[in-house]
């Protein structure tokens, strides 16, 4: 049972991370494809991150944060 709760917690954290990235991207007036090009990833990957389906690497998170003008720590 604890494993299931831990899994649900991680899923919630991924969704929250994605929502923060999406909010910052929209505040910058960027489309997913714009962010993707600047970070060097696919727009589909950006969409998956924003939906909380995929967890980006630290390197990708750092590039996203820099592009969005925020600190990585602000995403958590």
C-alpha positions, 0 to 999 in steps of 0.5 A, a space after each residue: 500500500 505504501 508503494 502505491 501512495 509513493 507512486 501517486 505522490 510522484 505522479 502528483 509531483 510530476 504534474 505539478 512540475 509540468 504545470 509550473 513549466 507550462 505557466 512560465 512558458 505561457 508567461 514568456 509568450 512561448 509556444 511548446 515548439 518555441 521552448 523545444 527549439 530553444 532547449 533542443 528537445 522535441 515539442 512532443 517531449 515538452 508536451 509530455 513534461 507539461 502533462 506530467 507524463 515524463 520527467 526531464 533530466 536535470 540538464 533539460 530542466 536547467 535549460 528550460 529554466 534558463 530559457 524561461 528566466 527562472 531558477 530550477 529550484 522554483 520548479 519544485 
